[in-house]
Amino acid sequence: MPGKVLPGIFFGNDMNDSTKTEDNTTAFQSDNLQRFIFDNAPVRGEFVHLQASWQQVLSQRDYPVAVQKLLGEMMAAAALLAATVKIEGRLVLQIKSAGPVSLLMVECTSKDTLRAFAQWDGEIDDNAVLSDVTGEGTLAITIEVNGAKQPYQGVVGLQDESIAAMLETYFRQSEQLDTRIWLSSDEKSAAGLFLQQMPSEQAESDDDEENWSRISQLAATVTSTELLDLGVNTLLHRLFHEEECRLLADTDLSFACNCSRERVATTIGLLGKQDALDLVEDRGSIEVACEFCNEHYHFDKIDVTHLFSDDAVSTEPESSTLH
């Protein structure tokens, strides 16, 4: 794909980050991932900005400020990582820890949808950072390909100080690719910038190393405010105006949850008829809440009895785990 080569990343007759709407007004482009490469260096990049999808996640629960920040960064990171793998399936980014924030989980699918949630216990200080709220634990990157028997999973410890640093460690150890990642989020939006030195068929030259060092150092000047407040055109121009940058395909992203009553019914079916009926007898009904979208599903005795009847239709879930 040839893309668009624009010297100095000069976009059109006037450089701005807006898109024209039908009434000729302008609107900031968000919930979008933009890929780019450099013609003068074997380096690829991605920039993601999330707003509506991030707001949908925040509407499900009243997250503490620090948890909100970490979850937003993970959501941006999952979108960036999913864009680097060409699969039909899903990528799951998950932190499990023994600390107050026991779980952070984000899913990005090949249908360009995102969902996320976090679990925590007790009061969390607004200024708490990752190391304050996790302790011992792991960050796992799981890639599930439709039709594959086993998912791929890469795991790193929670030794680094940030989600971005842990992901850089993962790429350095597992993929052996120089990678830099910058993430930011607040109550309005989440964003991330990704740079990676592309593998070469020939031995890396001194020029390749010099180009990578220069471009990654330029990117390292980016601020959280710039990530959250600037569109891709302005951001890339500000960072790389002396480089030859080529825009490739962009992708629109959205929030979506694949939970359903049928999937919950299948999960209840795994309990077995007697155990399911005993649970109804004890509680009056079985209630299951989706962690991602907070949808609640209720099954009374009649519903449960029907699940185990000959007339019930068996629905195979996409995954054996219901969240």
N, C-alpha and C positions, 0 to 999 in steps of 0.2 A: 504494500500500500504506500504510494508516494507521499501522502500527507501534504501539509502546507508549509513551504519554506518561506519564512518571512524574516529578512535581515534585521538583526537587532530586536527581533520579536515585535516588530511594528505591525499592529493589527488594524488593517484597513486605513481609511483616511484620517480617522481619529482613534486613538487607542483608549478604549474603555472596556468595562466588563459587563455591560448591559446587553440585554436582548430586546428587540422591538416586539411589542405586543400589538394586537389588532387595533387598538386605539392610538397607536403611535407613541405610547409612553414607553419608558424603559423599566426593566425589572432585573434585579440582581439574580444571576444564575446560580442556583444551589441544588443540592441533592444530585450532584454530578461529579463524575470522575474523568479527568482529562489526562491522557497519556502524552508523553513527549520524548523526543530523543535529541541528541546533539550530532550535527553533521561533522563536526570537527573533533569528535571524541567518541569512543565506544562506551557511552553512558546513556542509560534510559531513566525516565522518571515518570512519576504520577503525582497528581494533586487532586485531593478529594475535599469537597465541602458539603456538609450535611446540615439541613435545617428542618424541613418538614418531617423527615423520618426521625430525626433526633427528638423533636418535640413530641412525636407520637410515643416514643419510648418513655420520655419524662412524664407524660400524662398518665401512665399506668401506676406509678408509685411516687411517693414523696421522698426522694432520695436525699440523704445528707449531702451537703455541698461537696465534700471531699470525694464521696462515693460517686456522685454525679460526674465530677471531673474525670475520674479514672474510667468510668464506663464510657463516657463520650470519647476519650482517647482510644479506648479499645474498639469502639465502633468504627472510628475513622481508620484505625489500623487494619481491621478485618476487611474493609472495603479495598484498601491498598493491596493487601496480600492476595485477596481473591482475584484481583486483576492481573496478578503475575502468573496464575495457573489457568490453563485453558481446559476446563473440564465441564462435564454435565453432572452436577451434583451440588455439594455445599462445602464451605470451609467454616470451621468452628474454631474460634479463639477463646480459650478458657483459662482462667486463673483459679486455682484451688489453694486455700491456705488455712493454717491453724489460727489465724488472727481474727480480729473483729469482723473484717470483711472476708467471709469464708468462700465466696464464689462471685466471680465476674464472668459472664458468658455472652458472646456475640456470635451470631450466625449470619453468613452472607452466602447467597445461593447463586447458581449460574443463571437464574432468572432475574438477577440484579435487584434482589430484595434483601432487606436487613431486618433483624430483630435482636433485642438485647435485654438482659436483666442482671440484677445483682442481689446478693443476699448478705446481710450484715446483722450484727447483734450489738445492742447498747448504743451509747452516745459516741459520735464520731466528731472530732474537732474539725472545724471548717478548714483549717490550714494543714491538716494531716496529709502526708505524702504516702506513696506506696509502701515504703518500708515501715511506716508507723502502723499500718492497718492490716498487714499480711503476716509477717513472720515467716516461718518455714512453709514451703509450698512449692508449686510448680506452675509454669505457664505452658500450656499444651496447644499445639496447632494441629488440628485434625482435618484431613481432606477426605471426604467421602464421595466416591465416584459412583454414579448410578450403575447398577449391575455388577459392581466389583464385590468380591467376597469379603475382602478385608479393607478397612480404611488405612490411609497412611497417617502416622502421627509422629510429630517431632516435639520433644519436651526439653525445656531448660528450667533451671532453678530460679528462685526469686532473689538472686544475689545482687542484681543490678538495681539502681536507684529509680529507674523509670521503666514504663512499658516500652518506650522506644528503644532504650538501651538493651533491654532483654531481647527484643526482636533482632536487633543488630547482632547480638551474641549468637542467636539462633542461626542467622544466615552465615555468619563467620564460621561456626562450628559444623553445621549440617550441610550447607550449600557451598561453602568455601567461596563466597562471592562478597566482595567489598560492598557494603550496603549502609546507607545513612537514612534515618527516619526522624521526622519532626512531627509531633502531635500536639494538639491543643483543643480544649473545649470549655464552654461556659454554659450558662443557662439558656442561651439562644441557639448556639450552633457548635458543631464539631468539625475539625479539619485536620488534614495531614499532608505532608510532603514526603515523597519517597524517591531516593536516588540509588542506582545500582550500576556498578561497573559490569558491562556485558562481557560474557566469556568470548574468547577469541580462539580461532583454530590455530593460530600461530602463537609463539611465545610472546608474552607481553613485552612491549618495547618501553624504553625510558619515556618516550612521548606519551604512551598510554598512562603510565603512572603519573606523569606531570599533569596531564589533562584531568585525570581523576582527582588529584590533589587540589587543583585549582577550582574545579567546578564544585567539589564537595565543600571547600572552604567558603566559596561564595554563598552556597546554600545555607551554610551554618550561621550566616548573619541574619537569617529570618527570625522574626519575633512572633510570639504568640498572637499579638494583636494583628500583625500582618496576615497570619494564617487564617484568622477568623473573620477579618474585615475586608480583605482584598479578594477580588476575583482572580481567576487564573491569568488573564492577560496582564493585568497590572503587576501581579506578584512575580510572574516569570520575567517580565521586562525589568522590574526593579532588581531582581537577583542576577539575571544573566544577559543584560543588554549588550554585552560585548561578545557573546557567544552566538553560534549559529544553531538556533533551536528550531526543531520541526514538530509541529503539533500533529498528533495522530488521532485515532478515533476517540471520541468521548462517549461516556455511558451515563444514562440517567438512572438514578437509584431511588428506591422507595421502601417504605416500611411494609412488611406483610408477615402474617403469622399463619402457619399451616395446621394449627390445631383444629380439631373438629369433634363433633359428638361421636362420629363413627370411630375415630382413632382412640378416644377415651373408652368407648365400649369394648374395643379390642383389648385394651390394657386391663380392664376389669375382668374380661374373659380369662385372662391369664391367671387370675386368682383361683379359679375353680368355682363351681356352682355353690358348694356348701360354704366355703369361706366368704364368698361374696354375699350370700344370704345372711350369714351370721353377722357380717358387718352392717348390713341394713337393719337387722334386728336390734343391734346394739346402738346404732346412731339414728335410726329412723330413715336414713337415706345415705347414699354415697355421693359426696360432693368432691369434684376435682376442679382445681383452678389452674389455668395455664400460667406459668411463671412469666412468659413473654408478653402476653396481651391482657392478662388478668381476666380473661373470660372464664365464667363459672359454669360447670356442667353438673346437673343434678340427676340422679338415678334413684327412683323409689323401688319398692318391692316388685311392682308390676314390671317396671323397666328391666330390672335385673333378671326376673324370671324369664322374660321374653328373650334376653340375651342367650340363655342356655336352652331355648326351645328349638325344635327341629326347623321352625320357620325363620329363625334368626339368620341373617345374612352375615357371613364372616368377612370382615374387612381386614386385609393385611396392612399393618402400618409400614410407613417408609423406614422407620427406625424402631428398634426395640425399646428405646428410651423416650418417655413422655415428659416434657418440661412444661 
